Each structure stands twice: as structure tokens, then as C-alpha cells.
């Protein structure tokens, strides 16, 4: 079974630039999550999709972050404009719909904002 | 919302010793508690989980206990090995229909040979 795919793996940008991350979840997983993991901390949920609908985006800085999941499969997360404090690893995860269970994480995108 | 506290932040043990990591949560409606292991530069991976209708679960050298009354749960690793060295995260799923996962800040476990 193929795992969660993410690209790019690494990205370096200057502050005020924009960046986009892509995620392809495990086939058949209806729920998709984007997490931000700052060095030395646990992952923090940014947004959660159920199919192509947003279930929770309460911790998404909506003035600069946006995300979409077209057709309920792939998802993109965008930051515009980036700030220094956005430097982190952005993890995508997916899970089956229904009662809580294992979330499968992708390898992450390490973003450095200079 | 849910708040998960994890202790200790770092833990160093000798190979063969046991390691215990403790977490507390705030939302009494939380009903699912996974533990993830993250090796340096790698993705988090589930190692064990427990649901609120169970007090203890064991899988070989790893066990998790849950005390719903006190709202805390713990990870126990016995006979530690150098390959157990990693950051361990506890998490809790809030009550409600969206199954939001809140992570603790992590524990860096070092197993010394």
C-alpha cells in the first residue's frame, strides 16, 4: 500500500514570498489533515478535510494560509505572504472516515523562511 | 479546546531499563489516545493507541495505561533498546464528530548502550 506523498521535501524562501505544498493521501482515506510542526514541538493541526469539505480550520492563520482539497483526493496548502515564524515542517496525514483511528503521516515538507 | 501536557520533555535510560512517559488531558469527552514515535527527520508513526473504554493495552514491550477519572495516560516501554531512541508524542482526540487530534509537546527518549 502506497503511503502519503508530499512535495516538495524542502523549500527555502524569503519572507513575504509565497509557497505551496502538495499532498496525496492514501487511496480511500476520506480524511486529510495538515499539521505544522515547529522544531521541538508536537504537530499542530492547521486544517482537517472530510472528503472535500473543511471540518476544522480553527488554528489556520487565514490571513496568510489557505488550503483546498479538490475532488476529495489531493490537497494543497499555500502560504502568502510567508513570515519568519512560518519556518517549520508541514506534515500531511490521512485516515479512514469514521471513529478516530490511526493517522498516516507523509514525510513532510521542511520550510525555511529567511 | 483540548490541552495535552506531556512529561518529561527528555528522558535518558540505560539499555534494558524501563521508560515511562506521562500525559494529561483536559477534555473529559476525549475518547481516543494514540502514541506516536518520531525518529530524527522522519514522519511520526503510531506505536500504540487506547480507547476510553479500556484501562490498559499491551503490545510486546510497549504498554499504555489510561485513567479516565484523573484524565491521564502513560506509555511504558520495558527492556529498552537503542533503537527505541526517538521523540515520543502522546495525543488525544477531542469529543465530538470531527475527531481533532491534539498532540503533547513530545519526550526525547535516549537509550544508552
Interface residues (C-beta under 8 A of the other chain):
Chain A: X31 X33 X40 X41 X42 X43 X44 X45 X48 X50 X55 X56 X58 X91 X99 X100 X101 X102 X103 X105 X106 X107 X108
Chain B: X1 X4 X6 X31 X32 X34 X42 X43 X44 X45 X46 X49 X89 X91 X93 X98 X99 X100 X101 X102 X103 X104 X105 X106
